[in-house]
Amino acid sequence: MSRGFTLVELVVTVAIVSLLASVVLPMAEVAVQRSKEQELRLALRQIRSALDAYRQAVDEGRVTHSLAQSGYPPSLKVLVDGVPDASSPDKKRRIYFLRRIPREPMLNDAGKSDDETWGKRSYASSPDSPEEGEDVFDVYSLSPGTGLNGIRYRNW
């Protein structure tokens, strides 16, 4: 014999499912944000490590530059395209610092190239008000959002 659901049982069941959904959805949103924040940290670390490696190559004499220059690359693209290795005997070898420029994960602007998704600070600009210039000393997020840690992405 089949037993049908009463109206009370149906209402209680719907209430329980609604309650569970109201708890699970915010947790899923936080998990997605946390994942994007991990991507942002990794991308910042990769680019900053490449900028440091470029500067080290300049200091070691492997990348030629004039004394008027800061010793940092003129653009992020240089890190991917590579530069001639001044220490190689035939000067045909190149030094590469990045395989590709990581995309800023917090921005959803498909119209921008990977390079354009990052804010760039030149060596001559102050940390408090970063500006682009003749070189790329550091990168930062252009996202207006705030991380789960309460710090704006721009300040990471």
KAZI-V871704 format. One record per helix or strand of 3 or more residues. SS is the DSSP state (H for helix, E for strand). FROM is the first residue (numbers start at 1). TO is the last residue. If there is no record, write none. Layout:
# KAZI-V871704
SS;FROM;TO, SS;FROM;TO
This chain:
# KAZI-V871704
H;7;59, H;77;81, H;115;117, E;118;121, E;138;141, H;153;155
